[in-house]
Amino acid sequence: MKKMQRTTAEILRNRIGYIYYAFFLIGAGLFLSGYTVSNYNFALVGIIMIFLADVIYSFSILRKNFLFLFLQVTIFTFLLSRPFIGLCTGSDWWNSSSQAAENIWFALWLLFLTEAGLFIGAVLAGRFAVSPKETELKSQFCTELQWASLLVFAVSFVFYLIEQLEPLMLIGSGNYLKYYTDFTSSLPEIVHTIASFMKYSMCVFLATFPSKKKAFTVLLLYVASTLPSFCIGVRNPFILSLIFSLSYYMLRDFIGNKEKWIGKIEKILMAVGTPLLIVFMVAYTSFRSGQGLKIGNIFSMFVDFFYGQGVTFEVLCIGYGYMSGLRILCPANYTFGGIIDYIYRGTIGQKIFHTEPLTSYNSLFNVQNGNSLSHALSYLSMPDDYLSGRGRGSSYLLEVFSDYDYIGVAIFSLVIGALLIFMVNGFGRRILISTIILVVLENIFFMPRAEATSWMTFLVTIQFWVCIAGCYFCAWIFCRWNLREKISQVIGRKK
């Protein structure tokens, strides 16, 4: 019976495979045809078809492909939603931003290449990926590491909360523009250093496979820690913390241990919470922009949400118009800009290379001396608004293109597609690997409107490796002298 069920499942999967391959091929044909005859709608429909091929592939084995699906959701939200809404409403969406024709086609080509590259990378990785296995997760060292990382998390969480509360206390709620232009922390450097351990130690703790109750408590604290910045008007940390928490639950559910992680309660919360969160974010964005609280037709609010978030499509168009200016600035590299800036202008780099640190706010110094496309593009396209705290953001597509052209976008997308599949299958094999995967998941889904490699910059930071070493050393001490058990015994005797 089981063999027959497996055979039926394989047949169904194969039939679904025919569907997403058909969508991919038809989409590619429509895009190329649209480009040949200079028809924006044809080309956009082709991209949407390939996007649907990615989505269908994700749902073919959702438990293995959900990270890939999450990236597709953010790509649609930030890059595809605005032209898609224009297509559905029958408007001349390509004229809405007053961009030249070559700018529009540039953005469409980038979307075509990235969706195609992601699809190919994911499909290839899916053929070679193997199911995860729990190793080294039941040893005494793993148990002690769980307690050691929880201790580091508890201490660093206090410092992280102080760090997050400082700007809220100084500039008040809703002043996100002032936060980006004037705010400079006056806290001692040691506070920021210890605060940086919070997320890393949390990921170490979660990588040791704690119980659902323990994990929920830590994740709840993590989400709560983003509320001070949310009150200022900075939305991204809050949303990313929710996506991270959901990703962890689904990773644990995929591993398939005895504890059920995605049950009826979690499914109901996702089904009800997602639309409510979108409605809330629409109202929040309206309130943040000074337009007051606007609540109207639910469908219109959904459309407004996606249309507002889809501004990054226009950023691609604008970025192409300023591409020569971006390259004249002569950055070392935009794609790996965060890593370069950390090494060259970080604490150690300042001492070795005698460099000045970049500012934490919008400034001409960052534009002229950093490797951030976000700062450079915002200044070139709207200098006064940039210096007043506003910005256009960035996108991995713009950064990779500026450094490696179209071929770079295709290869980078292929690698990301494969990586998102391999990360699910690699989770649970080794604690350190699982920790790195979790830290990556904190930022990788924001790539469509952010830096290309910000999700991997932590690998070159001293703070990450010091935190890892500290957690492992404490765990070794606990194991070597049974320190935790002795402390428990002493506490028990006093009681």
MOZIGI-V404712 format. One record per run of one state. SS is the DSSP state (@ for helix, = for strand, . for the rest). FROM is the first residue (numbers start at 1). TO is the last residue. If there is no record, write none. Layout:
[[SS & FROM & TO] [SS & FROM & TO]]
//
This chain:
[[. & 1 & 1] [@ & 2 & 36] [. & 37 & 39] [@ & 40 & 60] [. & 61 & 61] [@ & 62 & 89] [. & 90 & 92] [@ & 93 & 95] [. & 96 & 100] [@ & 101 & 128] [. & 129 & 139] [@ & 140 & 171] [. & 172 & 175] [@ & 176 & 181] [. & 182 & 188] [@ & 189 & 207] [. & 208 & 211] [@ & 212 & 224] [. & 225 & 226] [@ & 227 & 232] [. & 233 & 235] [@ & 236 & 255] [. & 256 & 263] [@ & 264 & 288] [. & 289 & 297] [@ & 298 & 309] [. & 310 & 311] [@ & 312 & 321] [. & 322 & 322] [@ & 323 & 328] [. & 329 & 336] [@ & 337 & 345] [. & 346 & 346] [@ & 347 & 353] [. & 354 & 363] [@ & 364 & 369] [. & 370 & 372] [@ & 373 & 381] [. & 382 & 382] [@ & 383 & 387] [. & 388 & 395] [@ & 396 & 426] [. & 427 & 430] [@ & 431 & 441] [. & 442 & 443] [@ & 444 & 449] [. & 450 & 453] [@ & 454 & 460] [. & 461 & 461] [@ & 462 & 481] [. & 482 & 482] [@ & 483 & 494] [. & 495 & 495]]
//
